[in-house]
Amino acid sequence: MNNFFSLIKREWKLFTSNSVVVAIFLGAPLLYGLLLGAVYSKGKVDNLPVLVVDMDDTPMSHKAIEMLDDTEVLTVDVAFNTADVKNLVISNGYDAIITIPNRFEADIIQKRHPEIQVEVNTANILPANYAAKGIQVALGTLNAGIEISSLTKKGVPAVTAKEQYEAFGVNYARFFNKSANYMMFLWPGVLGVIIQQVFMLALALSFAREFEEKTFFSEFYSKVQNPWMAMFIKSVLFWIMGAVIILLLWSMFPLFKVPLHASPLALVSLLLALIVSVSFMGIAVSLAIPSQLKATEILMVVATPSFILSGFTWPLSQMPESIVMLAKTIPLTHFLEGLRKVMLYDANFNDVLPELKGLLYITLFFAIVCYIIFKIKARKQKA
């Protein structure tokens, strides 16, 4: 037992003597958690700038502009001709251009079915979707109002006019993230990325440094003589500190008003499975590539596309099968799918068993790889 604690103390000294690892493991999660939380804290986009080109300049076109400007999502600027529209878009970053044609009001009165041209700026998909939806709702409401008003002027009662215009009703309701809050959707997933990244890098640098300085076998492994114990001692300090970091990240949820009504057992199980799997992945890379720089480079290659491959923002069902198979070899893919279930679907432990099994398979694979590399290196050292 004294030997165990002396080895843990040694790991602590190695950890604190490496400013890079300290910054990555302790500073990065908290800094990124606060920074990204602040970025997405608003949760929903609003006041998106759109340009209305009013070629008609009549009470009807003014009504259309008023209804667009009344929506929570849009802020309307008005121009009365198409001259220099492209430069206006570039300089003001309009998310949509809405062109009301000449004789718009007159054509409506004469039943000529005029057409409003809506051009959505899809350079950024997120505000483009919000802008398109806001425009659709505002102009759809105006369109319905004009038709119903026309029928009532013909003597049709208002209730009957509404029923004639609308053959059937459609009632939309949201479930799971009912407010469509982008912060609730994205931020927990980004925290998962951070946890994966720091654990992989910290464990990789821990082993690689010992190999670079040639102290692994002479000062450390000789006191352990067991690959599993060596990996445990190298990892346990990071797991303890990681638990504290996760608790601090957890405390940021109320700070940014993100509800967290998750099953404790399911959430803790997912976190533990993620941490252990990425720890073994980091150890495997550092054992195979005993250079801090090269190990970091390789893990960055793995970590950089992992969020995109995870299916968190772009569904796995829409990816080629070969890419899906690759994505399932990355711990983050299984963790984020489970996290979405726990945080948004109110899932329990049984619901996330498939994701836990995926993380377990990855853990077992890299644990076996680590053990084999350990044995090979130990045999070479004796030879």
Sine and cosine of phi, psi and omega as CSV:
sin_phi,cos_phi,sin_psi,cos_psi,sin_omega,cos_omega
0.00,0.00,-0.65,0.76,0.05,-1.00
-0.88,0.47,-0.63,0.78,0.03,-1.00
-0.89,0.46,-0.64,0.77,0.01,-1.00
-0.88,0.48,-0.76,0.65,-0.04,-1.00
-0.93,0.37,-0.54,0.84,0.05,-1.00
-0.92,0.40,-0.59,0.81,0.05,-1.00
-0.93,0.36,-0.63,0.77,0.06,-1.00
-0.90,0.44,-0.66,0.75,0.04,-1.00
-0.88,0.48,-0.65,0.76,0.04,-1.00
-0.88,0.47,-0.67,0.75,0.02,-1.00
-0.89,0.46,-0.61,0.79,0.02,-1.00
-0.90,0.43,-0.66,0.75,0.03,-1.00
-0.90,0.43,-0.66,0.75,0.04,-1.00
-0.90,0.45,-0.65,0.76,-0.01,-1.00
-0.90,0.44,-0.77,0.64,-0.06,-1.00
-0.94,0.33,-0.36,0.93,0.01,-1.00
-0.99,0.14,-0.18,0.98,0.01,-1.00
-0.96,-0.30,0.99,-0.16,-0.08,-1.00
-0.90,0.44,-0.49,0.87,0.00,-1.00
-0.91,0.41,-0.73,0.69,0.00,-1.00
-0.91,0.42,-0.66,0.75,0.02,-1.00
-0.86,0.51,-0.71,0.71,-0.01,-1.00
-0.90,0.43,-0.67,0.74,-0.02,-1.00
-0.92,0.38,-0.74,0.67,-0.17,-0.99
-0.98,0.18,-0.64,0.77,-0.06,-1.00
-0.99,-0.12,-0.68,0.74,-0.10,-1.00
-0.98,0.18,-0.70,0.71,-0.13,-0.99
-0.87,0.50,-0.76,0.65,-0.04,-1.00
-0.86,0.51,-0.68,0.73,-0.04,-1.00
-0.95,0.32,-0.68,0.74,0.00,-1.00
-0.90,0.43,-0.75,0.67,-0.01,-1.00
-0.92,0.40,-0.60,0.80,0.04,-1.00
-0.87,0.50,-0.73,0.69,0.02,-1.00
-0.93,0.38,-0.69,0.73,-0.05,-1.00
-0.90,0.44,-0.77,0.64,-0.03,-1.00
-0.94,0.34,-0.56,0.83,0.09,-1.00
-0.88,0.48,-0.65,0.76,0.02,-1.00
-0.92,0.39,-0.61,0.79,-0.01,-1.00
-0.88,0.47,-0.72,0.70,-0.11,-0.99
-0.98,-0.18,0.18,0.98,-0.12,-0.99
-0.88,0.48,-0.48,0.88,-0.01,-1.00
-0.91,0.41,-0.54,0.84,0.11,-0.99
0.99,0.12,-0.68,0.73,-0.02,-1.00
-0.73,-0.68,0.54,-0.84,0.03,-1.00
-1.00,0.04,0.57,-0.82,0.09,-1.00
-0.50,-0.86,0.07,-1.00,0.00,-1.00
0.79,0.61,0.67,0.75,0.05,-1.00
-0.96,0.28,0.77,-0.64,-0.04,-1.00
-0.96,0.27,0.79,-0.61,0.11,-0.99
-0.78,-0.62,0.47,-0.88,-0.01,-1.00
-0.93,-0.36,0.82,-0.57,0.11,-0.99
-0.97,-0.23,0.86,-0.51,0.09,-1.00
-1.00,-0.09,0.98,-0.22,-0.08,-1.00
-1.00,-0.05,0.99,-0.13,0.00,-1.00
-1.00,0.10,-0.12,0.99,-0.09,-1.00
-0.98,-0.21,-0.70,0.71,0.02,-1.00
0.80,0.59,0.84,0.55,0.01,-1.00
-0.78,-0.63,0.19,-0.98,0.04,-1.00
-0.82,0.57,-0.57,0.82,0.00,-1.00
-0.93,0.36,-0.68,0.73,0.03,-1.00
-0.93,0.38,-0.57,0.82,0.05,-1.00
-0.91,0.42,-0.58,0.81,0.04,-1.00
-0.91,0.42,-0.65,0.76,0.03,-1.00
-0.89,0.46,-0.68,0.73,0.01,-1.00
-0.91,0.42,-0.65,0.76,0.00,-1.00
-0.89,0.45,-0.67,0.74,-0.01,-1.00
-0.93,0.37,-0.60,0.80,0.07,-1.00
-0.90,0.44,-0.67,0.74,-0.06,-1.00
-0.96,0.29,-0.37,0.93,-0.01,-1.00
-0.98,0.22,-0.27,0.96,0.01,-1.00
-0.94,0.33,0.51,-0.86,-0.01,-1.00
-0.91,0.41,-0.47,0.88,-0.16,-0.99
-0.99,0.13,-0.51,0.86,-0.22,-0.97
-0.94,-0.34,0.53,-0.84,0.22,-0.98
-0.82,-0.57,0.83,-0.55,-0.20,-0.98
-0.98,-0.22,0.75,-0.66,0.26,-0.96
-0.94,-0.33,0.51,-0.86,-0.10,-0.99
-0.85,-0.53,0.69,-0.72,0.17,-0.99
-0.80,-0.60,0.38,-0.92,-0.09,-1.00
-0.91,-0.41,0.12,0.99,0.12,-0.99
-0.43,-0.90,0.20,-0.98,-0.08,-1.00
-1.00,0.00,0.04,1.00,-0.01,-1.00
-0.91,0.42,0.75,-0.66,0.11,-0.99
0.90,0.43,0.40,0.92,0.00,-1.00
-0.90,0.44,-0.66,0.75,-0.03,-1.00
-0.86,0.50,-0.69,0.72,0.02,-1.00
-0.92,0.40,-0.55,0.83,0.05,-1.00
-0.90,0.43,-0.64,0.76,0.02,-1.00
-0.90,0.44,-0.71,0.70,-0.03,-1.00
-0.90,0.44,-0.69,0.72,-0.09,-1.00
-0.98,0.20,-0.50,0.87,-0.07,-1.00
-0.95,-0.31,-0.15,0.99,0.05,-1.00
0.90,0.44,0.64,0.77,-0.01,-1.00
-0.88,0.47,0.65,-0.76,0.00,-1.00
-1.00,0.03,-0.18,0.98,0.07,-1.00
-0.32,-0.95,0.48,-0.88,0.13,-0.99
-0.88,-0.47,0.84,-0.55,-0.02,-1.00
-0.90,-0.44,0.90,-0.44,-0.06,-1.00
-0.95,-0.31,0.90,-0.44,0.07,-1.00
-1.00,-0.05,0.88,-0.48,-0.15,-0.99
-0.95,0.31,0.30,-0.95,0.10,-0.99
-0.89,0.46,0.58,-0.81,-0.02,-1.00
0.90,0.43,0.48,0.88,0.00,-1.00
-0.87,0.49,-0.78,0.62,-0.02,-1.00
-0.92,0.40,-0.68,0.73,-0.02,-1.00
-0.89,0.46,-0.66,0.75,-0.01,-1.00
-0.92,0.39,-0.55,0.83,0.06,-1.00
-0.90,0.43,-0.71,0.70,-0.01,-1.00
-0.89,0.46,-0.61,0.80,-0.03,-1.00
-1.00,0.00,0.18,0.98,0.05,-1.00
0.85,0.53,0.64,0.77,0.01,-1.00
-0.99,-0.11,0.05,1.00,0.10,-0.99
0.82,0.57,0.91,0.41,0.05,-1.00
-0.92,0.39,0.29,-0.96,-0.06,-1.00
-0.81,-0.59,0.81,-0.58,0.12,-0.99
-1.00,0.06,0.77,-0.63,0.00,-1.00
-1.00,-0.04,0.84,-0.54,0.03,-1.00
-0.90,-0.44,0.86,-0.50,0.05,-1.00
-0.90,-0.44,0.90,-0.44,-0.07,-1.00
-0.99,-0.11,0.74,-0.67,0.02,-1.00
-0.99,0.17,0.97,-0.22,-0.06,-1.00
-0.99,-0.11,0.39,0.92,0.10,-0.99
-0.88,0.48,-0.55,0.84,0.12,-0.99
-0.81,-0.59,0.90,-0.43,-0.16,-0.99
-0.91,0.42,-0.62,0.79,-0.09,-1.00
-0.88,0.47,-0.85,0.52,0.03,-1.00
-0.91,0.43,-0.48,0.88,0.03,-1.00
-0.88,0.47,-0.68,0.73,0.00,-1.00
-0.91,0.41,-0.68,0.74,0.03,-1.00
-0.90,0.44,-0.69,0.73,-0.01,-1.00
-0.90,0.44,-0.71,0.71,-0.02,-1.00
-0.88,0.48,-0.67,0.75,0.00,-1.00
-0.91,0.42,-0.69,0.72,0.01,-1.00
-0.88,0.48,-0.67,0.74,0.01,-1.00
-0.91,0.42,-0.69,0.73,-0.01,-1.00
-0.87,0.49,-0.69,0.73,-0.01,-1.00
-0.91,0.40,-0.72,0.69,-0.05,-1.00
-0.90,0.43,-0.76,0.65,-0.05,-1.00
-0.95,0.30,-0.54,0.84,0.08,-1.00
-0.90,0.44,-0.65,0.76,0.03,-1.00
-0.91,0.42,-0.68,0.74,0.03,-1.00
-0.89,0.46,-0.70,0.72,-0.02,-1.00
-0.86,0.51,-0.73,0.69,0.02,-1.00
-0.89,0.45,-0.67,0.75,-0.01,-1.00
-0.88,0.47,-0.64,0.77,0.00,-1.00
-0.91,0.41,-0.68,0.73,-0.03,-1.00
-0.91,0.41,-0.70,0.72,0.01,-1.00
-0.91,0.42,-0.64,0.76,0.03,-1.00
-0.89,0.46,-0.62,0.78,0.02,-1.00
-0.90,0.44,-0.65,0.76,0.00,-1.00
-0.93,0.36,-0.64,0.76,-0.01,-1.00
-0.92,0.40,-0.53,0.85,0.04,-1.00
-0.92,0.39,-0.39,0.92,0.04,-1.00
-1.00,0.06,0.07,1.00,0.04,-1.00
0.99,-0.12,0.05,1.00,0.03,-1.00
-0.98,0.19,0.78,-0.62,0.04,-1.00
-0.83,0.56,0.50,-0.86,-0.09,-1.00
-0.85,0.53,-0.67,0.74,-0.02,-1.00
-0.91,0.42,-0.68,0.73,0.01,-1.00
-0.92,0.39,-0.63,0.78,0.02,-1.00
-0.88,0.48,-0.66,0.75,0.02,-1.00
-0.91,0.43,-0.66,0.75,0.00,-1.00
-0.92,0.38,-0.58,0.81,0.02,-1.00
-0.93,0.36,-0.61,0.79,0.01,-1.00
-0.94,0.33,-0.62,0.79,-0.09,-1.00
-0.93,-0.38,0.98,-0.19,-0.05,-1.00
-0.90,0.43,-0.57,0.82,0.05,-1.00
-0.51,-0.86,0.41,-0.91,0.02,-1.00
-0.99,-0.15,0.45,-0.89,0.07,-1.00
-0.80,-0.59,0.82,-0.57,0.00,-1.00
-0.93,-0.37,0.90,-0.43,0.00,-1.00
-0.99,-0.12,0.68,-0.73,0.07,-1.00
-0.65,-0.76,0.59,-0.81,0.02,-1.00
-0.99,-0.16,0.56,-0.83,0.17,-0.99
-0.68,-0.73,0.47,-0.88,-0.13,-0.99
0.86,0.50,0.97,-0.23,-0.11,-0.99
0.89,0.45,0.88,0.48,-0.11,-0.99
-0.88,0.48,-0.48,0.87,-0.02,-1.00
-1.00,0.10,0.01,1.00,-0.05,-1.00
0.81,0.59,0.67,0.74,-0.07,-1.00
-0.99,0.15,0.88,-0.47,-0.06,-1.00
-0.92,0.39,-0.51,0.86,0.04,-1.00
-0.89,0.46,-0.72,0.70,0.01,-1.00
-0.89,0.45,-0.56,0.83,-0.02,-1.00
-0.96,0.28,-0.75,0.67,-0.22,-0.98
-1.00,-0.07,-0.66,0.75,-0.19,-0.98
-0.87,0.50,-0.73,0.68,0.03,-1.00
-0.85,0.52,-0.61,0.79,0.03,-1.00
-0.90,0.43,-0.64,0.77,0.02,-1.00
-0.91,0.41,-0.60,0.80,0.07,-1.00
-0.88,0.47,-0.60,0.80,0.07,-1.00
-0.88,0.48,-0.64,0.77,0.05,-1.00
-0.88,0.48,-0.69,0.72,-0.01,-1.00
-0.89,0.46,-0.70,0.71,0.00,-1.00
-0.87,0.49,-0.71,0.70,0.03,-1.00
-0.86,0.51,-0.72,0.70,-0.09,-1.00
-0.90,0.44,-0.74,0.67,-0.11,-0.99
-0.94,0.34,-0.59,0.81,0.02,-1.00
-0.93,0.38,-0.69,0.73,0.01,-1.00
-0.88,0.48,-0.73,0.68,-0.05,-1.00
-0.92,0.38,-0.68,0.73,-0.04,-1.00
-0.89,0.46,-0.71,0.70,0.00,-1.00
-0.93,0.38,-0.60,0.80,0.01,-1.00
-0.91,0.42,-0.71,0.70,-0.01,-1.00
-0.93,0.38,-0.54,0.84,-0.01,-1.00
-0.88,0.47,-0.75,0.67,0.00,-1.00
-0.96,0.29,-0.71,0.71,-0.08,-1.00
-0.88,0.48,-0.59,0.81,0.01,-1.00
-0.89,0.45,-0.67,0.75,0.01,-1.00
-0.89,0.46,-0.64,0.76,0.01,-1.00
-0.93,0.37,-0.63,0.77,0.02,-1.00
-0.89,0.45,-0.66,0.75,-0.04,-1.00
-1.00,0.05,0.01,1.00,0.05,-1.00
0.84,0.54,0.62,0.79,0.01,-1.00
-0.94,-0.34,-0.09,1.00,-0.11,-0.99
-0.89,0.46,-0.79,0.61,-0.05,-1.00
-0.99,0.15,-0.57,0.82,-0.09,-1.00
-0.97,0.24,-0.62,0.79,-0.09,-1.00
-0.95,-0.31,-0.44,0.90,-0.13,-0.99
-0.94,-0.34,-0.86,0.50,-0.14,-0.99
-0.91,0.41,-0.48,0.88,0.01,-1.00
-0.90,0.44,-0.40,0.92,0.01,-1.00
-1.00,-0.01,-0.13,0.99,-0.06,-1.00
-0.93,-0.36,-0.80,0.60,0.04,-1.00
0.85,0.52,0.47,0.88,0.01,-1.00
-0.46,-0.89,0.87,-0.48,-0.04,-1.00
-0.84,0.54,-0.66,0.75,-0.04,-1.00
-0.92,0.40,-0.65,0.76,0.04,-1.00
-0.92,0.39,-0.61,0.79,0.03,-1.00
-0.88,0.48,-0.71,0.70,0.00,-1.00
-0.92,0.40,-0.61,0.79,0.01,-1.00
-0.90,0.43,-0.73,0.68,-0.02,-1.00
-0.90,0.44,-0.63,0.77,0.02,-1.00
-0.92,0.38,-0.43,0.90,-0.10,-0.99
-0.99,-0.13,-0.53,0.85,-0.22,-0.98
-0.88,0.48,-0.59,0.81,0.01,-1.00
-0.90,0.45,-0.66,0.75,0.02,-1.00
-0.93,0.37,-0.57,0.82,0.03,-1.00
-0.91,0.41,-0.65,0.76,0.01,-1.00
-0.91,0.41,-0.74,0.67,0.02,-1.00
-0.91,0.42,-0.58,0.81,0.03,-1.00
-0.89,0.45,-0.60,0.80,0.04,-1.00
-0.89,0.46,-0.64,0.77,0.04,-1.00
-0.91,0.41,-0.67,0.74,0.00,-1.00
-0.89,0.45,-0.68,0.74,0.01,-1.00
-0.89,0.45,-0.63,0.78,0.06,-1.00
-0.89,0.45,-0.62,0.78,0.04,-1.00
-0.92,0.39,-0.65,0.76,0.06,-1.00
-0.90,0.44,-0.62,0.79,0.03,-1.00
-0.86,0.51,-0.62,0.79,-0.02,-1.00
-0.93,0.37,-0.26,0.97,0.02,-1.00
-0.98,0.22,-0.29,0.96,-0.01,-1.00
-0.87,0.49,-0.79,0.62,0.07,-1.00
-0.91,0.41,-0.48,0.88,0.02,-1.00
-0.86,0.50,-0.64,0.77,-0.01,-1.00
-0.98,-0.22,0.25,0.97,0.07,-1.00
0.85,0.53,0.64,0.77,0.07,-1.00
-0.98,-0.19,0.90,-0.44,-0.02,-1.00
-0.91,0.41,0.60,-0.80,0.01,-1.00
-0.70,-0.71,1.00,0.06,0.00,-1.00
-0.92,-0.38,0.86,0.51,-0.09,-1.00
-0.99,-0.17,0.42,-0.91,0.11,-0.99
-0.90,0.43,0.89,-0.46,-0.04,-1.00
-0.84,0.55,-0.67,0.74,-0.03,-1.00
-0.90,0.43,-0.71,0.70,-0.01,-1.00
-0.91,0.42,-0.69,0.72,-0.05,-1.00
-0.92,0.39,-0.72,0.69,0.00,-1.00
-0.90,0.43,-0.63,0.78,0.02,-1.00
-0.89,0.46,-0.68,0.73,0.02,-1.00
-0.90,0.44,-0.68,0.73,0.00,-1.00
-0.90,0.44,-0.71,0.71,0.01,-1.00
-0.89,0.46,-0.70,0.72,-0.01,-1.00
-0.90,0.44,-0.63,0.77,0.03,-1.00
-0.90,0.43,-0.74,0.67,-0.07,-1.00
-0.89,0.47,-0.71,0.71,-0.01,-1.00
-0.91,0.41,-0.67,0.75,-0.03,-1.00
-0.92,0.40,-0.70,0.72,-0.01,-1.00
-0.95,0.31,-0.46,0.89,0.08,-1.00
-0.89,0.45,-0.74,0.67,0.02,-1.00
-0.91,0.42,-0.57,0.82,0.05,-1.00
-0.90,0.43,-0.71,0.70,0.03,-1.00
-0.89,0.46,-0.66,0.75,0.02,-1.00
-0.90,0.44,-0.68,0.73,-0.02,-1.00
-0.87,0.50,-0.69,0.73,0.00,-1.00
-0.91,0.41,-0.67,0.74,-0.04,-1.00
-0.94,0.34,-0.51,0.86,0.07,-1.00
-0.95,0.30,-0.63,0.77,-0.01,-1.00
-0.97,0.25,-0.55,0.84,-0.02,-1.00
-0.84,-0.54,0.99,0.10,-0.12,-0.99
-0.97,0.23,0.80,0.60,0.06,-1.00
-0.65,-0.76,0.80,-0.60,-0.05,-1.00
-0.86,0.52,-0.69,0.72,-0.04,-1.00
-0.91,0.41,-0.76,0.65,-0.05,-1.00
-0.93,0.37,-0.63,0.78,0.04,-1.00
-0.88,0.47,-0.66,0.75,0.03,-1.00
-0.89,0.45,-0.69,0.72,-0.02,-1.00
-0.87,0.48,-0.70,0.71,-0.01,-1.00
-0.90,0.43,-0.69,0.73,-0.01,-1.00
-0.93,0.37,-0.51,0.86,0.08,-1.00
-0.91,0.40,-0.61,0.79,0.05,-1.00
-0.88,0.47,-0.61,0.79,0.03,-1.00
-0.95,0.30,-0.71,0.70,-0.15,-0.99
-0.97,0.25,-0.56,0.83,-0.11,-0.99
-0.85,0.53,-0.76,0.65,-0.01,-1.00
-1.00,0.03,0.01,1.00,-0.15,-0.99
-0.89,0.45,-0.58,0.81,-0.01,-1.00
-0.92,0.38,-0.64,0.77,0.02,-1.00
-0.92,0.38,-0.67,0.75,-0.04,-1.00
-0.96,0.28,-0.30,0.95,-0.13,-0.99
-0.93,0.37,-0.30,0.95,-0.06,-1.00
0.99,0.13,0.16,0.99,-0.05,-1.00
-0.95,0.31,-0.64,0.77,0.00,-1.00
-0.96,-0.27,-0.61,0.79,0.07,-1.00
-0.91,-0.42,0.88,-0.47,-0.18,-0.98
-0.88,0.48,0.60,-0.80,0.03,-1.00
-0.86,0.50,-0.52,0.86,-0.03,-1.00
-0.89,0.45,-0.32,0.95,-0.01,-1.00
-0.98,-0.18,0.10,1.00,0.01,-1.00
-0.98,-0.18,0.43,-0.90,0.11,-0.99
-0.86,0.50,0.51,-0.86,-0.07,-1.00
-0.85,0.52,-0.60,0.80,0.01,-1.00
-0.90,0.44,-0.60,0.80,0.03,-1.00
-0.95,0.32,-0.61,0.79,0.04,-1.00
-0.88,0.47,-0.68,0.73,0.02,-1.00
-0.88,0.48,-0.64,0.77,0.05,-1.00
-0.91,0.42,-0.69,0.73,-0.03,-1.00
-0.87,0.49,-0.58,0.82,-0.05,-1.00
-0.96,0.27,-0.12,0.99,0.10,-1.00
-1.00,0.03,-0.08,1.00,-0.03,-1.00
-0.98,-0.21,0.80,-0.60,-0.03,-1.00
-0.81,0.58,-0.60,0.80,-0.09,-1.00
-0.86,0.51,-0.57,0.82,-0.02,-1.00
-0.85,0.53,-0.77,0.64,-0.02,-1.00
-0.93,0.36,-0.63,0.78,-0.03,-1.00
-0.90,0.43,-0.72,0.69,-0.07,-1.00
-0.93,0.37,-0.57,0.82,0.07,-1.00
-0.91,0.43,-0.67,0.74,0.06,-1.00
-0.92,0.40,-0.64,0.77,0.00,-1.00
-0.90,0.44,-0.65,0.76,0.04,-1.00
-0.87,0.49,-0.68,0.74,0.02,-1.00
-0.88,0.47,-0.71,0.71,-0.09,-1.00
-0.94,0.35,-0.70,0.71,-0.14,-0.99
-1.00,0.09,-0.58,0.82,-0.08,-1.00
-0.97,-0.26,-0.54,0.84,-0.04,-1.00
-0.99,-0.12,-0.04,1.00,-0.03,-1.00
0.85,0.53,0.68,0.73,-0.04,-1.00
-0.98,0.20,0.35,-0.94,0.05,-1.00
-0.95,-0.32,-0.11,-0.99,-0.08,-1.00
-0.85,0.52,-0.69,0.72,-0.03,-1.00
-0.89,0.46,-0.53,0.85,-0.03,-1.00
-0.93,0.36,-0.44,0.90,-0.05,-1.00
-0.98,-0.21,0.21,0.98,0.02,-1.00
-0.86,0.52,-0.64,0.77,0.04,-1.00
-0.86,0.52,-0.66,0.75,0.00,-1.00
-0.94,0.34,-0.62,0.79,0.04,-1.00
-0.90,0.43,-0.62,0.79,0.05,-1.00
-0.90,0.43,-0.65,0.76,0.04,-1.00
-0.86,0.50,-0.70,0.72,0.03,-1.00
-0.92,0.39,-0.58,0.81,0.03,-1.00
-0.90,0.43,-0.68,0.73,0.01,-1.00
-0.88,0.47,-0.67,0.74,0.03,-1.00
-0.89,0.45,-0.68,0.74,0.02,-1.00
-0.86,0.50,-0.75,0.67,-0.01,-1.00
-0.88,0.47,-0.66,0.75,-0.01,-1.00
-0.87,0.49,-0.77,0.63,-0.06,-1.00
-0.96,0.29,-0.48,0.88,0.08,-1.00
-0.90,0.44,-0.68,0.74,0.04,-1.00
-0.91,0.41,-0.66,0.75,0.04,-1.00
-0.87,0.50,-0.71,0.71,0.01,-1.00
-0.87,0.50,-0.71,0.71,-0.02,-1.00
-0.88,0.47,-0.70,0.72,0.00,-1.00
-0.89,0.46,-0.71,0.70,0.00,-1.00
-0.90,0.43,-0.66,0.75,0.05,-1.00
-0.83,0.56,-0.76,0.65,-0.03,-1.00
-0.88,0.47,-0.66,0.75,0.01,-1.00
-0.90,0.44,-0.71,0.71,-0.02,-1.00
-0.92,0.38,-0.63,0.77,0.01,-1.00
-0.91,0.42,-0.63,0.78,0.01,-1.00
-0.92,0.40,-0.66,0.75,0.05,-1.00
-0.89,0.45,-0.63,0.78,-0.01,-1.00
-0.89,0.45,-0.65,0.76,0.02,-1.00
-0.93,0.36,-0.57,0.82,0.00,-1.00
-0.94,0.33,0.00,0.00,0.00,0.00
